[in-house]
Amino acid sequence: MAVSQEFRRQLEGYSLTTAEVLYHLPDHPHLLQVFVWQQHDIFPLFPELKRFLAFWQETLDGPLHSVRVMHSRLIKPAELKTISGEFNLH
């Protein structure tokens, strides 16, 4: 069975990152539009997000206003709790 590329990347340290990008509309610069970007990326360096934002600034007409980043790790160590007693039910 083949392991998916996304799962492999998670094991390498990638985890879900969401960025809310506010940018000025090219035809109406006083108006802001929202774009939501979501990808697996490495915290705290965010190379994928930086690559995307560089592409945006080089290629697209809408100048960036702000970027808000949210991050959550998808694979975490299991939580284990010790039991101090044992109860038998009838």
N, CA, C and O atoms as a MOPAC input file, in Angstrom:
PM7 MOZYME 1SCF
protein

 N      0.83100 1    -1.18000 1     0.00000 1
 C      0.00000 1     0.00000 1     0.00000 1
 C      0.87900 1     1.24800 1     0.00000 1
 O      1.79000 1     1.37500 1     0.81700 1
 N      0.60400 1     2.14300 1    -0.90100 1
 C      1.38900 1     3.36600 1    -1.00900 1
 C      0.88300 1     4.41500 1    -0.01800 1
 O     -0.32100 1     4.55800 1     0.19700 1
 N      1.80800 1     5.13100 1     0.56800 1
 C      1.47200 1     6.20300 1     1.50200 1
 C      1.30700 1     7.48100 1     0.69800 1
 O      2.10700 1     7.75800 1    -0.19600 1
 N      0.27500 1     8.26400 1     1.00500 1
 C      0.03000 1     9.50300 1     0.26600 1
 C      1.15800 1    10.50100 1     0.52400 1
 O      1.79500 1    10.48600 1     1.57700 1
 N      1.38400 1    11.35800 1    -0.45200 1
 C      2.42400 1    12.38600 1    -0.35600 1
 C      2.13400 1    13.34100 1     0.80600 1
 O      3.05800 1    13.76700 1     1.50000 1
 N      0.86000 1    13.68000 1     1.02300 1
 C      0.50900 1    14.59300 1     2.11200 1
 C      0.84400 1    13.98900 1     3.47600 1
 O      1.34700 1    14.68700 1     4.35600 1
 N      0.56700 1    12.69800 1     3.65400 1
 C      0.88900 1    12.04000 1     4.92000 1
 C      2.39500 1    11.98400 1     5.13100 1
 O      2.88200 1    12.20300 1     6.24000 1
 N      3.12000 1    11.69600 1     4.07900 1
 C      4.59000 1    11.65900 1     4.15800 1
 C      5.13700 1    13.02200 1     4.56800 1
 O      6.05200 1    13.10900 1     5.38600 1
 N      4.56700 1    14.09600 1     3.99100 1
 C      5.01200 1    15.45400 1     4.33200 1
 C      4.70500 1    15.77500 1     5.79400 1
 O      5.48600 1    16.46000 1     6.45500 1
 N      3.56500 1    15.28100 1     6.30500 1
 C      3.24400 1    15.50900 1     7.71300 1
 C      4.29500 1    14.87700 1     8.61100 1
 O      4.69300 1    15.46700 1     9.61600 1
 N      4.74500 1    13.68400 1     8.25500 1
 C      5.78500 1    13.01900 1     9.03600 1
 C      7.11300 1    13.76500 1     8.96400 1
 O      7.93900 1    13.65200 1     9.86900 1
 N      7.32400 1    14.53400 1     7.88500 1
 C      8.54500 1    15.33100 1     7.73300 1
 C      8.46000 1    16.66400 1     8.46900 1
 O      9.41800 1    17.43700 1     8.45900 1
 N      7.32200 1    16.94000 1     9.10900 1
 C      7.19700 1    18.18100 1     9.87500 1
 C      6.21700 1    19.17800 1     9.28400 1
 O      5.96900 1    20.22500 1     9.88100 1
 N      5.65400 1    18.87100 1     8.12100 1
 C      4.66000 1    19.76100 1     7.53100 1
 C      3.34500 1    19.60100 1     8.27900 1
 O      3.00000 1    18.49700 1     8.70000 1
 N      2.61500 1    20.68400 1     8.44600 1
 C      1.29200 1    20.61900 1     9.05000 1
 C      0.41800 1    21.70700 1     8.43800 1
 O      0.90800 1    22.61800 1     7.77000 1
 N     -0.87800 1    21.59500 1     8.67800 1
 C     -1.83700 1    22.46100 1     8.02300 1
 C     -1.62800 1    23.91900 1     8.40300 1
 O     -1.53800 1    24.26300 1     9.58100 1
 N     -1.55300 1    24.76200 1     7.39300 1
 C     -1.40400 1    26.19600 1     7.57100 1
 C     -2.47300 1    26.88800 1     6.73900 1
 O     -2.68800 1    26.53700 1     5.57900 1
 N     -3.13500 1    27.86000 1     7.32600 1
 C     -4.14000 1    28.65300 1     6.62500 1
 C     -3.71800 1    30.10700 1     6.67800 1
 O     -3.32400 1    30.60900 1     7.73100 1
 N     -3.79900 1    30.78600 1     5.54200 1
 C     -3.46500 1    32.20900 1     5.48700 1
 C     -4.65400 1    32.96900 1     4.91300 1
 O     -5.20300 1    32.60000 1     3.87500 1
 N     -5.03600 1    34.02000 1     5.59500 1
 C     -6.08100 1    34.92200 1     5.10900 1
 C     -5.37200 1    36.12900 1     4.49600 1
 O     -4.74000 1    36.91200 1     5.20500 1
 N     -5.48200 1    36.27000 1     3.18700 1
 C     -4.77100 1    37.31400 1     2.45100 1
 C     -5.75900 1    38.42100 1     2.09700 1
 O     -6.73500 1    38.18000 1     1.38600 1
 N     -5.51400 1    39.62000 1     2.58500 1
 C     -6.30100 1    40.77900 1     2.18600 1
 C     -5.50200 1    41.53900 1     1.13600 1
 O     -4.31500 1    41.81300 1     1.31700 1
 N     -6.16700 1    41.87300 1     0.04000 1
 C     -5.47700 1    42.59400 1    -1.03000 1
 C     -6.39600 1    43.65900 1    -1.62000 1
 O     -7.62000 1    43.56600 1    -1.52600 1
 N     -5.78400 1    44.66600 1    -2.22600 1
 C     -6.52000 1    45.74900 1    -2.86600 1
 C     -6.96500 1    45.30600 1    -4.25400 1
 O     -6.19000 1    44.70500 1    -4.99800 1
 N     -8.21000 1    45.60200 1    -4.59800 1
 C     -8.68800 1    45.29700 1    -5.94200 1
 C     -7.96600 1    46.19500 1    -6.94700 1
 O     -7.83300 1    47.39600 1    -6.70700 1
 N     -7.50100 1    45.64200 1    -8.06000 1
 C     -6.75700 1    46.45200 1    -9.03600 1
 C     -7.56900 1    47.62300 1    -9.59600 1
 O     -7.03800 1    48.72200 1    -9.75300 1
 N     -8.85400 1    47.39600 1    -9.89800 1
 C     -9.68500 1    48.45800 1   -10.48200 1
 C    -10.24300 1    49.43100 1    -9.44900 1
 O    -10.59800 1    50.56000 1    -9.78800 1
 N    -10.32300 1    49.00000 1    -8.19600 1
 C    -10.84200 1    49.83400 1    -7.10800 1
 C     -9.90700 1    49.69600 1    -5.91300 1
 O    -10.20100 1    48.94200 1    -4.98500 1
 N     -8.78200 1    50.41400 1    -5.92200 1
 C     -7.75600 1    50.20900 1    -4.88200 1
 C     -8.20900 1    50.52700 1    -3.45500 1
 O     -7.55300 1    50.11600 1    -2.49800 1
 N     -9.31800 1    51.25200 1    -3.29900 1
 C     -9.80400 1    51.55600 1    -1.95100 1
 C    -10.61500 1    50.40100 1    -1.35700 1
 O    -10.95800 1    50.43400 1    -0.17500 1
 N    -10.92700 1    49.36700 1    -2.17300 1
 C    -11.65500 1    48.19700 1    -1.68900 1
 C    -10.70400 1    47.03500 1    -1.43500 1
 O     -9.73000 1    46.83700 1    -2.16000 1
 N    -11.01100 1    46.27000 1    -0.38500 1
 C    -10.20600 1    45.09800 1    -0.05700 1
 C    -10.98700 1    43.82700 1    -0.37100 1
 O    -12.20300 1    43.77000 1    -0.19300 1
 N    -10.28000 1    42.82900 1    -0.83300 1
 C    -10.84500 1    41.51000 1    -1.11300 1
 C    -10.09600 1    40.49400 1    -0.25500 1
 O     -8.93300 1    40.70900 1     0.08700 1
 N    -10.75200 1    39.39300 1     0.09500 1
 C    -10.13500 1    38.35200 1     0.91900 1
 C     -9.89900 1    37.11600 1     0.06700 1
 O    -10.75700 1    36.71200 1    -0.71700 1
 N     -8.71900 1    36.51900 1     0.23400 1
 C     -8.39200 1    35.23500 1    -0.38500 1
 C     -7.87900 1    34.32900 1     0.72800 1
 O     -7.02500 1    34.73500 1     1.51600 1
 N     -8.39700 1    33.09600 1     0.79500 1
 C     -7.95600 1    32.14700 1     1.82700 1
 C     -7.09200 1    31.08600 1     1.16500 1
 O     -7.52100 1    30.41100 1     0.22900 1
 N     -5.87300 1    30.95000 1     1.66300 1
 C     -4.89600 1    29.97800 1     1.16400 1
 C     -4.71600 1    28.91900 1     2.23100 1
 O     -4.56200 1    29.24500 1     3.40800 1
 N     -4.73400 1    27.64500 1     1.83400 1
 C     -4.54700 1    26.56600 1     2.80700 1
 C     -3.65900 1    25.49800 1     2.18800 1
 O     -3.92400 1    25.00800 1     1.09000 1
 N     -2.60200 1    25.14600 1     2.91000 1
 C     -1.61200 1    24.20200 1     2.39200 1
 C     -0.84400 1    23.61000 1     3.57100 1
 O     -0.84000 1    24.18600 1     4.65900 1
 N     -0.20600 1    22.48100 1     3.36600 1
 C      0.70300 1    21.94900 1     4.38000 1
 C      2.01900 1    22.70600 1     4.27800 1
 O      2.57700 1    22.86100 1     3.19100 1
 N      2.50800 1    23.17500 1     5.42000 1
 C      3.72300 1    23.98100 1     5.44700 1
 C      4.47600 1    23.69600 1     6.74100 1
 O      3.94700 1    23.04200 1     7.64000 1
 N      5.69500 1    24.17900 1     6.83400 1
 C      6.53600 1    23.95300 1     8.01200 1
 C      6.51500 1    25.18200 1     8.90800 1
 O      6.85100 1    26.28700 1     8.48000 1
 N      6.11500 1    24.97300 1    10.15700 1
 C      6.10500 1    26.03100 1    11.16000 1
 C      7.48600 1    26.13600 1    11.78700 1
 O      8.06000 1    25.08500 1    12.07300 1
 N      8.05400 1    27.26100 1    12.01900 1
 C      7.59200 1    28.63000 1    11.82600 1
 C      8.15500 1    29.28300 1    10.56500 1
 O      7.95000 1    30.47900 1    10.35500 1
 N      8.85800 1    28.53100 1     9.72500 1
 C      9.51400 1    29.13200 1     8.55400 1
 C      8.55300 1    29.41900 1     7.40400 1
 O      8.74100 1    30.39400 1     6.67700 1
 N      7.53800 1    28.59700 1     7.22900 1
 C      6.51700 1    28.73700 1     6.19600 1
 C      7.08400 1    28.93500 1     4.79100 1
 O      6.75900 1    29.92900 1     4.14300 1
 N      7.92600 1    28.01200 1     4.29800 1
 C      8.49600 1    28.19000 1     2.95700 1
 C      7.45000 1    28.16200 1     1.84600 1
 O      7.58300 1    28.89300 1     0.86500 1
 N      6.40800 1    27.33000 1     1.97900 1
 C      5.36100 1    27.26200 1     0.94800 1
 C      4.57900 1    28.57300 1     0.88100 1
 O      4.29400 1    29.07400 1    -0.20700 1
 N      4.23800 1    29.12000 1     2.02700 1
 C      3.51400 1    30.39800 1     2.07100 1
 C      4.36200 1    31.52100 1     1.49600 1
 O      3.86100 1    32.34900 1     0.73600 1
 N      5.63300 1    31.55800 1     1.84800 1
 C      6.52900 1    32.59400 1     1.30500 1
 C      6.63800 1    32.48000 1    -0.20900 1
 O      6.66000 1    33.48900 1    -0.91500 1
 N      6.70600 1    31.25400 1    -0.70200 1
 C      6.77200 1    31.03100 1    -2.14600 1
 C      5.48600 1    31.52300 1    -2.82900 1
 O      5.53400 1    32.15100 1    -3.88700 1
 N      4.33100 1    31.22500 1    -2.20100 1
 C      3.05000 1    31.67000 1    -2.74700 1
 C      2.95500 1    33.19700 1    -2.75900 1
 O      2.52800 1    33.78100 1    -3.75500 1
 N      3.34800 1    33.84300 1    -1.66700 1
 C      3.26600 1    35.30000 1    -1.59600 1
 C      4.23200 1    35.97100 1    -2.57700 1
 O      3.91600 1    37.02200 1    -3.13500 1
 N      5.40100 1    35.37300 1    -2.78800 1
 C      6.34000 1    35.90400 1    -3.79100 1
 C      5.72200 1    35.80900 1    -5.18900 1
 O      5.82700 1    36.74100 1    -5.98700 1
 N      5.07400 1    34.66600 1    -5.47900 1
 C      4.37600 1    34.50000 1    -6.75800 1
 C      3.29300 1    35.55900 1    -6.90800 1
 O      3.14600 1    36.15400 1    -7.97600 1
 N      2.53100 1    35.79600 1    -5.83500 1
 C      1.44600 1    36.78600 1    -5.86200 1
 C      2.00200 1    38.15900 1    -6.22500 1
 O      1.47500 1    38.83100 1    -7.11200 1
 N      3.05600 1    38.57200 1    -5.54600 1
 C      3.59800 1    39.91300 1    -5.75900 1
 C      4.22300 1    40.07100 1    -7.14500 1
 O      4.19300 1    41.16100 1    -7.71700 1
 N      4.78300 1    39.00300 1    -7.68200 1
 C      5.40900 1    39.07800 1    -9.00100 1
 C      4.40500 1    38.98800 1   -10.14200 1
 O      4.61900 1    39.58200 1   -11.19900 1
 N      3.30900 1    38.25100 1    -9.94200 1
 C      2.42700 1    37.89400 1   -11.05000 1
 C      1.07700 1    38.60900 1   -11.04100 1
 O      0.60000 1    39.02900 1   -12.09600 1
 N      0.45700 1    38.75400 1    -9.87900 1
 C     -0.91200 1    39.27300 1    -9.81200 1
 C     -0.94300 1    40.78200 1    -9.63800 1
 O      0.00200 1    41.38700 1    -9.13100 1
 N     -2.05700 1    41.38000 1   -10.07300 1
 C     -2.18500 1    42.84200 1   -10.05300 1
 C     -2.61400 1    43.41200 1    -8.71000 1
 O     -2.27800 1    44.55300 1    -8.39400 1
 N     -3.34500 1    42.64500 1    -7.91400 1
 C     -3.84800 1    43.16800 1    -6.64700 1
 C     -2.76900 1    43.25200 1    -5.59200 1
 O     -2.29700 1    42.21800 1    -5.12000 1
 N     -2.35300 1    44.47800 1    -5.19600 1
 C     -1.30700 1    44.59500 1    -4.16900 1
 C     -1.78800 1    44.07800 1    -2.81000 1
 O     -2.94400 1    44.27300 1    -2.43400 1
 N     -0.89800 1    43.42900 1    -2.09400 1
 C     -1.22200 1    42.87000 1    -0.78300 1
 C     -1.44200 1    43.97700 1     0.24100 1
 O     -0.73600 1    44.98500 1     0.25200 1
 N     -2.42500 1    43.76900 1     1.08800 1
 C     -2.67100 1    44.67500 1     2.20500 1
 C     -2.13900 1    44.05300 1     3.49500 1
 O     -1.38100 1    44.68700 1     4.22900 1
 N     -2.54100 1    42.80900 1     3.76500 1
 C     -2.08400 1    42.12000 1     4.97000 1
 C     -2.29300 1    40.62200 1     4.80300 1
 O     -3.07200 1    40.17100 1     3.96300 1
 N     -1.56900 1    39.85800 1     5.63500 1
 C     -1.68000 1    38.40400 1     5.63500 1
 C     -1.76200 1    37.95500 1     7.08800 1
 O     -0.91500 1    38.31300 1     7.90700 1
 N     -2.78900 1    37.17000 1     7.40000 1
 C     -2.93800 1    36.61000 1     8.74500 1
 C     -2.77100 1    35.09700 1     8.62200 1
 O     -3.42600 1    34.45600 1     7.80000 1
 N     -1.89000 1    34.53700 1     9.44600 1
 C     -1.52700 1    33.12500 1     9.34200 1
 C     -2.05800 1    32.36400 1    10.55300 1
 O     -1.88800 1    32.79200 1    11.69500 1
 N     -2.70900 1    31.21900 1    10.28500 1
 C     -3.16500 1    30.30800 1    11.31700 1
 C     -2.49000 1    28.96600 1    11.06500 1
 O     -2.31200 1    28.56300 1     9.91600 1
 N     -2.11100 1    28.26600 1    12.14600 1
 C     -1.34400 1    27.03400 1    11.97900 1
 C     -1.79900 1    25.99100 1    12.99600 1
 O     -2.08300 1    26.31900 1    14.14800 1
 N     -1.86500 1    24.75300 1    12.56800 1
 C     -2.22400 1    23.67200 1    13.47800 1
 C     -1.48000 1    22.41300 1    13.06800 1
 O     -1.47500 1    22.04100 1    11.89500 1
 N     -0.86700 1    21.77400 1    14.01200 1
 C     -0.18700 1    20.51100 1    13.70500 1
 C     -1.22500 1    19.40400 1    13.59300 1
 O     -2.13900 1    19.31000 1    14.41200 1
 N     -1.07600 1    18.56700 1    12.56900 1
 C     -2.04500 1    17.50100 1    12.35000 1
 C     -1.65000 1    16.20700 1    13.04800 1
 O     -2.52300 1    15.46300 1    13.49500 1
 N     -0.37500 1    15.92500 1    13.15000 1
 C      0.07700 1    14.70800 1    13.81300 1
 C      0.72000 1    15.11100 1    15.13000 1
 O      1.70600 1    15.84800 1    15.15700 1
 N      0.15200 1    14.62200 1    16.21000 1
 C      0.65300 1    14.95200 1    17.54300 1
 C      0.92300 1    13.66000 1    18.28800 1
 O      0.35100 1    12.62400 1    17.94700 1
 N      1.77800 1    13.69400 1    19.29500 1
 C      1.97900 1    12.49200 1    20.10100 1
 C      0.69600 1    12.13100 1    20.82600 1
 O     -0.08800 1    13.00600 1    21.19300 1
 N      0.49100 1    10.87000 1    21.02600 1
 C     -0.70900 1    10.40200 1    21.73000 1
 C     -0.66600 1    10.87000 1    23.17800 1
 O      0.40100 1    10.95300 1    23.78700 1
 N     -1.83100 1    11.17100 1    23.71400 1
 C     -1.91800 1    11.55500 1    25.11300 1
 C     -2.21400 1    10.31000 1    25.93600 1
 O     -3.23500 1     9.65100 1    25.74100 1
 N     -1.32600 1    10.00200 1    26.84300 1
 C     -1.49500 1     8.84400 1    27.71600 1
 C     -1.67700 1     9.32700 1    29.14700 1
 O     -0.96700 1    10.21800 1    29.61300 1
 N     -2.64400 1     8.71900 1    29.83700 1
 C     -2.87800 1     9.06200 1    31.23200 1
 C     -2.79400 1     7.77900 1    32.04500 1
 O     -3.34800 1     6.74700 1    31.66700 1
 N     -2.10000 1     7.86100 1    33.15400 1
 C     -2.00100 1     6.68800 1    34.02100 1
 C     -3.27100 1     6.56400 1    34.85200 1
 O     -3.92200 1     7.55600 1    35.18000 1
 N     -3.60300 1     5.33200 1    35.18100 1
 C     -4.78600 1     5.05600 1    35.99600 1
 C     -4.31200 1     4.71100 1    37.39800 1
 O     -3.44200 1     3.86100 1    37.58700 1
 N     -4.90100 1     5.38900 1    38.37900 1
 C     -4.46500 1     5.15000 1    39.75200 1
 C     -5.21000 1     3.99300 1    40.41600 1
 O     -4.81900 1     3.54900 1    41.49600 1
 N     -6.25600 1     3.51100 1    39.79700 1
 C     -7.01200 1     2.42700 1    40.39400 1
 C     -7.73300 1     1.61400 1    39.32200 1
 O     -7.75100 1     1.98700 1    38.14900 1
 N     -8.31000 1     0.52700 1    39.73200 1
 C     -9.04500 1    -0.32200 1    38.81000 1
 C    -10.38300 1    -0.63000 1    39.42000 1
 O    -10.46500 1    -0.96100 1    40.60300 1
 N    -11.43900 1    -0.52900 1    38.63600 1
 C    -12.79400 1    -0.76000 1    39.12700 1
 C    -13.40800 1    -1.90400 1    38.31900 1
 O    -13.34200 1    -1.92000 1    37.09000 1
 N    -13.99600 1    -2.84700 1    39.02400 1
 C    -14.69600 1    -3.96200 1    38.37200 1
 C    -16.19000 1    -3.70900 1    38.47600 1
 O    -16.70400 1    -3.40800 1    39.55400 1
 N    -16.87100 1    -3.83000 1    37.37300 1
 C    -18.31900 1    -3.67200 1    37.36700 1
 C    -18.96400 1    -5.04400 1    37.36700 1
 O    -18.47800 1    -5.96800 1    36.71600 1
 N    -20.01700 1    -5.16800 1    38.06800 1
 C    -20.71000 1    -6.44300 1    38.19900 1
 C    -21.30900 1    -6.88500 1    36.90000 1
 O    -21.93100 1    -7.94600 1    36.83600 1

